[in-house]
Amino acid sequence: MPSKPTKILVLGAAYGTGNMGVDALLSGTIASAEHYQNQAEILLLDYGHVPKEFEVPSGRGKRVVRLLNLRFSWRLHLRNNGFRLLALAMVMKILPSFCQKLIGKIHPLLDEIRSADLCLALAGGDSFSDIYGMRRLLYVSLPQFLVVALGRRLVLLPQTIGPFERGSAKMIARWVMKKASQVYARDSKSLSLAEELSRGAGQAPKLSQDMAFALVPQPLEGGFPELKNRRDSSRPLVGLNVSGLLYGGGYTGQNEFGISADYHALMERVIRYFIDGENCDVLLITHVTGAEENDTDACRVLAKKMEPGLPGGSLIVASPDYDHRQIKSLIGHCEFMLGSRMHATIAALSQGVPAVGLAYSRKFIGVYETINAAALVVDLRSKPLEQVMIEIKKLYKRRAEFAEILKPEVQEAKRSAETLLEEIMSPSREDKFVGKGQLSSSQLSSMS
């Protein structure tokens, strides 16, 4: 244990974005950092117009996490412009120390970054890729360029890496991963790609669990009204996360994810099957709020359309006002769940609740494989509506079997995520992945 508090910067994640998946990743990272050292100082390096402070639950009750705010803008006169700070950081490398101190006084944000012991990059979980365009890749990579230029230790936390279709995107990814002291992937395909692009770097990429497995749920004081107002609490409760992104046809409205099944029709069929066919109550769950693609609007539109033809009280809409810890606690009351936001399903799986991943990208299958739950992924890109429903029905019938499979796997996944910072800060320790030793991509091929 170090004699002084470790200063940790977390890159590519901030509270208040409305994306509970990002919040879950960040809170899981903080939990892991506190497991390593309870008094560690944790700051966020991310974008924002103004610096902010967030009071968050922690192992010591509450902690204040500060946001060091960069600006992603071509207005180079802004003092916290990321491109401007990167240029200054590169100049500082060739200047004598007294000049570096002078620049640090003029730009205290640079001094804050230079004093960090460790910089942890999350890239929103799946944005270290050009699948969302080059601008998004540059957006998440710029803070990583900056900390490397300032000589700080960079670690890429478990995330989806790639795909990279453009040569320029591969160049950026290769440079970042070779400069990082350690790269972690959260699935076998990401691990294989990281190994390919970072070949020749000092530390080989490793596989580890998504940091959201370390998120601790927080029950609502006084209980959840949704659960109290159920007409018949003896009926099984099935959670359904409706993705506003898919409900709206993707970012462009043109189904750029290539979903084969009509997503609107699928959500309606799922609701009717569980309420009419299995005598369950269905809880509609929001996991992204605020943005145009938010889940809240999709859940409300769907409920308004469906409720008139269903038994009263059987379709429940969860409040969109819960935070990521509270919504995880609410999900824990479900017997079974389905969702198209991966971290909504991780909130279920990490509590031992069987959750079907209604997948629109490869990130689902990769994460599910790490807990021996790949059978619970239904890829909406390759299956028509009727086939999706057939698989959902089969998986629900096997829910008790999956619950048993998940018990030991989830415990190991939570332990792995919780102790990751301890591993990062203790490089002499034996490499581990869910207690079974480090796995290379070739060893993982049998899991795919």
N, C-alpha and C positions, 0 to 999 in steps of 0.2 A: 504494500500500500504506500503510495507516494506521501511525502511529508507535507505537501501543500496541495490545496484543491487543484484538480486538473481543469483546465479551461477548454471546453469543447464547443466547436462551432458546428451547427447542423445546416447543411446547404440543401436547397431544393425542396423545402417544406415549411409551411407557416400556418398558424391557426387563423381562422376567420375567412377562409376561402369558400366555405360552404361545402367542401368536399370532405365527408367524414372519413373516407379512405385515407386521404393525406393526413388528416388529424390522427387517425389510428396509427399510421406509420410513425409519425412524430412522437406521439405519446409512448409507443412501444420502445422507441429509441431512447427517450428520456428514462423510461423504466430500466432499460438495460444499463444506461450510464450510471444510474443511482445504485444499481446492484453492484457495479464495479466500485463506485466511490460515492457515498451518499452526499458528501458535501461538494461534489463537482459543480463547477460553474458552467451553465449551459446557455448558449446564445444561438440565435438564428441568423443566418446570412441569406437574405432573400430580397425580393423586390417589394417596394412600397414607396409611397409619396412621403411618408413621415415615419420616423422611428416609433415603435410601439412597445408596450410591455403587456405580457399575458400572465395572469395568475392561473396556474394549473395545479391540479391535485398531484401529489407526489408521495414518495415513501416517507417523507418527513412532514406530511400534512399538506402544505401548500408551498409552492415555489414560484418566484417571478422569473419569467423567461423573456429576455429582451430581444427585439428584432433590430439587427443592424441592416438598415434599408438601403439597397442599391436602386438605381434607376436604369431601366433598359430603354435607352432613348438615343437618338442621334443628336440631341441638344447637348453638345459636349461642354457647354459652359456650366452645366449642373455639377455641383461639387461632388455629389455621390454618383455621378454617371459611371456605370460599370466599365465602359470602354476607356474613359479618361483615367480611372483608377488603375486599370490594367496597364496602360501606357506608363503611368508614374511608377508602378511597381517594377516594370521592366527596366526603367531608367535607374531606379534605386539600386538595382543589383550591381551596377558598375560604378556607383558613387562611393566615396569614403563614408565611414560610419557617421561622422558629424553631420554630413549632408542628409543622410537617411533620417537621422533624428529630427532635423529641421523640417523635412517634408512631413514626417509623422506628426509634428506639432501643428502644421498647417492643415493636415488632413488626418484628424484623430481616428477616422474610420480605418485607415490603413494601419495605424498603431494598434487598434483593437484586434485586427486580424493577425498582425505580426506576433501578438502575444499569445495566440492560441496554441495549445499543445497538440490538438488533434482536430481535423476537419472531416466531417462525415457527410457524404453526398447521398441523398435519397432520390433526387430527380423526379419527385412526384410518384415514384414507384415504377412508372413505365414510360417516362418521357426521354430516356436516354436512347433515342431512336430517331429516324427520320420519317417514321410512319405518319407523324403529325406535321411534317414539313420541316425544312431547314431552320426556319425562324425559331420554332419550338426547341430544336436541338441546341441552337446557339444560346437560347434563353437559359437553358439549364446548365450549359457548359461554361458560360462566362464566369460565374462565381468559382468554378473549379479551376479555370485558367488563372484567376486572380490569386487564389491561395497557393497554387503551385509557384507562381511568379514571386510570391513573397516568402517562399522557402518553407511553407507549412506542410505538415504531414497530411496527405489526403488519403482517405479510405472510401471506396464505393461500397455502401451498405447493400444488403440483398435487394435486388430489383430485377426487373425484366431488362435485358440488354439487347438492343436491336429490335427488329431488323434494321439494317442499313443498306438502302438500295443505291444511294449515290456514292460515287468515289470520294467526294468531298466530305460526306458524312463519315465514311470509314476512316478518313485521315484524322478527323477530329476525335473519333472514338479511340483510335489506336494511340494517339498522342496522350489523351487523358489517362487511359488505362496503363500505359507504360510509365507515366509520371506518378501514378498512385502507388502508395506503399503496399496496398492490398485491394483486391477487387473481389467482391462477393456477388454471386448470382443466386436468384431464388428458384431457378428451374434449369433442367438439363440442357435445353437448347440455348439458353442464354450463356450457360457455362461453356458450352462448346464454342460459341461464337467469341466469347471473351478470351478463351485459350488461343483461338486462331489469330485474333487481332493483337493480342499482347505478347505473342511469342517472342522470347528473348528478354522479357522483363525479369526482374529479380524474383518476385513472388508469383507463383502460379495462382490463377483464380481459384476460388473455392465456392462450394455450394453451401448455402445456409438458409434458414427459414425466414420468411417474410416477418418483418419486425412487428406487424400488427398482432402476431400471436402473443406478444408480451403485454398487450393492452389489458388493463384490469377494468372490468365492468363496474358501473356505479348505479346501484338501484336508486330509484326515485323515492325521495323521502315521502312517506305516506302511501307509497304504492302507485302503480300505474293505473290511471282511470280506465284505460282501454280494457284492462283485465277485470276490473271491478264491475264494469257495465255489461259484461257478457251475459247473454240470456241463460246459457247452460254451460257452466264451467267444466262439465264432465265431457264435453265434446273435444276431440283433439284440436289443438291450435296449430295451424299451418301458416308460416310466414311467407310472404311473397314480396320480394323487392322488385318494383317496376322501374326499369331504367328510363328516365326521361330522354336520354340520348337516343336510345333505340326506338322509343315510342314516337319520337319526332322524325325518325328516318335517318338518324346520324347527324353529323355536323352540317352537312349540306342539304339534308332532306332527300337525298338521292340514293340512300341505302349503300353508302360507300363501303360498309363493312361486309356487304354481300350476304345478308341474312336471307336464307331460303324461305323460312316460314313467315307468314304475315304476323308481325309482332303484336298488333292490336288483337287480332283473332286469337292468337296463342294465349295472351293474358286472360281473355274472356273464357276460353276453353278450360284453362287451368282453374279458374275460380269456380266455374260450374261443376267441374269434376270433383273437386274436394268438398264443396258444400252439398251438392245434390248426390254425388256418387259415393262419397266416403263419410258423409255426416260430420264434417269438420267445420270449424270456424276458420275464416281466412283473414289474416292481418296484413294489410298493405303497408309496406315499409319504405320510407324515404331514406336514401343514403347520400344524396347530393341535393343541396338546397341553394336557392338564390340565383344561380345562373339560368340562362335561357333553356338549358338542357336539364333543368332540375327535375327530380323525381316527384316532388310534391304536386305539381300541376298534373302530371300524368296519373298519379294515384287518385286525385280528386275527380278528374274527367272520367276515369275508368269506373270509380265507385258510383258516380252520378248516373252513368249509363247502365250499370249492372244491378244496383240495389232494388229497383222496382220489381224485378222478377225473382228475387231471392227471399228466403225466410228472414223476417226481421231480426236484426242484430247478428246475423251470421257473417256479414262482411264488415270488417272493422278497419278504419283508416287511422294509422298511428299518427300522433302529433308530429309535425315537422319541427317543433321547437326543442326537441331533445338534442343533447350534444352526442358525440360519438361514444362516450362511455355509457351514457344512459340508454342509447338505442341498442348498444350491445347487451346490456342487462335485459332489456325488453325482449330481444331476440332469443335470449337464453330461456325464456318461458315457452318457446315453441317446441313442438314435438318433431317437427320436420320443417324444412325451409327450401325455397327456390329463389334464385336471384341472378340478375345480370350485371350487378356491380360486384366485382370480385371480393372487395373488402366487406361487403355486406354478408357474403357467404362465409368469409373467414371469421366474422364475428360469431356466426353459428358454429362452424366447425371447431373453433378454438374452445368452445364450451361443450363439445361432444354432441352437438345437434346435427344430425345428417342434413346436408344442404346440397341441393342440386345446383351446379353452376351452369346457367343458361348462357353459354359462351359465345362471344363474338370475336375473340382473338385467342392466340396461343397461350397467353399468360395464364389462363385458367388451368389448363391441363398440366402445365409445368408445376404450378404450386400444389395442385391436388395430388400429383404423383409423390411429392415429398412426404405426404402423410398417408400413403397407401389408399387414396380415395379417388383414383382416376376414374373408376366406374361411375362416379357421381357427376361427371361432366357430360353435358349434352351440347354438342356443337351445333349452334343454330345456323351456321354457314353451310353445312353439308346435309342437313336433314329437313325434309318437308314437314309441314305441320302435323300430319297424322302420325308420322314416325316419331316426332318429338313427344307427342302425347302417349304413344305406346311405351316409350322408354320411361317417361315420368311415372306412369302407373306401375310399371315393374319395379322401379326404384322405391316407390312408396311402400310397396308390399314387403320390401326387404329392409325397411328402416331399422328394425330391431337388430338385424345382422350388422348393418353399418354402424350403429351406435356402439356395438361391442368392438368392432374393428378400430373405431376412432379413439377409444379410451386410452390405450397405451401410446398411440401415435401422437395424440394431442399433448399428452404430458411431456413427451420428449421434444415436441416442437416448441412448446412454451419454454421449456428449460433452455433449449438451444438459443432462442431469441433473447431470452433474459440474460444469458451469460456471454453473449457475443462480444460486448465491450471488454469484458474481462479477458477474453481470448485475444482481442486486438491489442490490448495493452500489455499482454504477456506473451510475446511471440515465441518464447521458448517452450510454451506448453504444447503438448501433442495436438496436432490438428484434429479437429473433431467436426462431425456433422451428425446431428441427432444421435450422438452416443455410439456411432458405428464406424468412426474413422472417416477421414476425408475421402470423398469419392470423385474420381475423374469422370469426364464425359463418356469415356469408353465403358467404364464400369456402370454408368447410368443408362446405357443404351438398352439394357434389358428391362428397364422400368418404363420405357416409352410405349 
